[in-house]
Amino acid sequence: MALVIASAFWGWHGGGATRVRIYQGGEIYAEVDLAATRTLKVPGPLGETVIEIAAGKARIAADPSPRQYCVREGWLTQAGEAAICLPNRTSFELLGDGGRGFDSLSY
């Protein structure tokens, strides 16, 4: 039984991420290596979305959207994870060498 649970846990995650792909308005805005520490300001219809990248993780640090759901996501580290700020049409996804993990949409 423990083997089944462990297999499900490891199969569900996409593994460590190596890159972050940033989208604005449905188009690829940038693709950045997660090893680099940097801050990107992505312009959108409501203003700038600030994306921070540091030590193999990424987050949306600030966004002009009213409810701040994407900011509350916090730091993302696994391949396949994503943060989406719909009102400002900005998002990013983490990519890794092992491909995407499973989520509720691909189940």
Sequence and secondary structure as in RCSB ss.txt:
>XXXX:A:sequence
MALVIASAFWGWHGGGATRVRIYQGGEIYAEVDLAATRTLKVPGPLGETVIEIAAGKARIAADPSPRQYCVREGW
LTQAGEAAICLPNRTSFELLGDGGRGFDSLSY
>XXXX:A:secstr
 HHHHHHHHHHHS  B  EEEEEETTEEEEEEETTS EEEEEEETTEEEEEEEETTEEEEEE   SS HHHHT  
B BTT EEEETTTTEEEEEE TT     TTT 
